[in-house]
Amino acid sequence: MTHHRTLRSFTLPVVLTSIAVALSLALLVGWVLFIAQAISLTEEVSPNVWFLILGVLSFAFIVSVLIIFSVFIAKEMGEVRRQYSFIDSVTHELRSPLASIRLCLETLDREGLTREKQSLLRQMMMSDVRRLASFIDDVLQASQVSYDKTVVSLREVSLADLLHRSVQVAAERRGVDRSLVQVRVNAELRLNTDPAALEVVIKNLVDNAIKYSEDEVQVTVLGEIRDGRAVIEVRDRGIGIPKKLQKRIFHRFYRVPLSVVRQRRGTGLGLFVVSALVKNLGGRVEAISDGPGQGTIIRIVLPQDRRRGS
């Protein structure tokens, strides 16, 4: 109920602003016609012309302010909706593992459980705890990049080691066989960058690629040098992204409005964090997809040496 009341409170200003713009335009037209008629009926042309110009400029300023205000309100409404979606996702992400942990603990209190069953329940609880910890880390990371530019700690790293390590963590997090995520990179390739930030980026991208794959997971992580810059691509054969939405997916709280996306858990923070961290590393990120059902490529372009920016 609170959500609906808030959204309606935003709708009223937009409607009133639209009416005000229409009335201002009507008054502007009436003003011009009135002054034009006054000019035709009198011989004092110069004062009337200046009066006309000042009136037109005043009305134009008022209309411009109203339009800017309306656009601002519309953007705020979109942000509020995304925040509500995020809150709903957070509630679900927290409730599910907590309910699972509670059930496991209640089951452990029962008498007669074999050691094998006890071990299985503990493994299930540890899996839920890792899921909660990972989720909290994502939220904290998003908060940090939103309000404070992350400090970059540069050092030379092996890109191959970093990619393999990140893929291993993401595969374990999603509970899939590590062999389903292929890594193709020259073992000699080295970067001077912030390895911690880049690991967060790769883990988020691989996690997304696995999550949004269809029944069969096929993910490839490619790392190479092109035109003197490091290029990392995470490719999947999953649900794809409509072309008109491929830039929006990096906005905070944004999730593609498709049923196949809503069926999967998510907060709309992962790619926002990726985009912010990549920019902080001096690079850029883009999404490439031929559309729904056609898979996705997320491409990162980074300077090979962050200190020189090239």
Salt bridges, closest charged atoms under 4 A:
GLU79 OE1 - ARG82 NH2 2.83
GLU79 OE2 - ARG252 NH2 3.34
GLU93 OE1 - ARG131 NH2 3.71
GLU106 OE2 - ARG102 NE 3.30
ASP138 OD2 - ARG173 NH2 2.92
GLU156 OE1 - ARG190 NE 3.19
GLU199 OE2 - ARG165 NH2 2.78
ASP207 OD2 - ARG173 NE 3.54
ASP207 OD2 - ARG174 NE 2.96
GLU224 OE2 - ARG226 NE 2.34
GLU233 OE2 - ARG226 NH2 3.31
GLU233 OE1 - ARG235 NH2 2.53
GLU233 OE2 - ARG299 NE 2.58
GLU286 OE2 - ARG299 NH1 3.34
ASP305 OD1 - ARG307 NE 3.20
ASP305 OD2 - ARG308 NH1 3.03
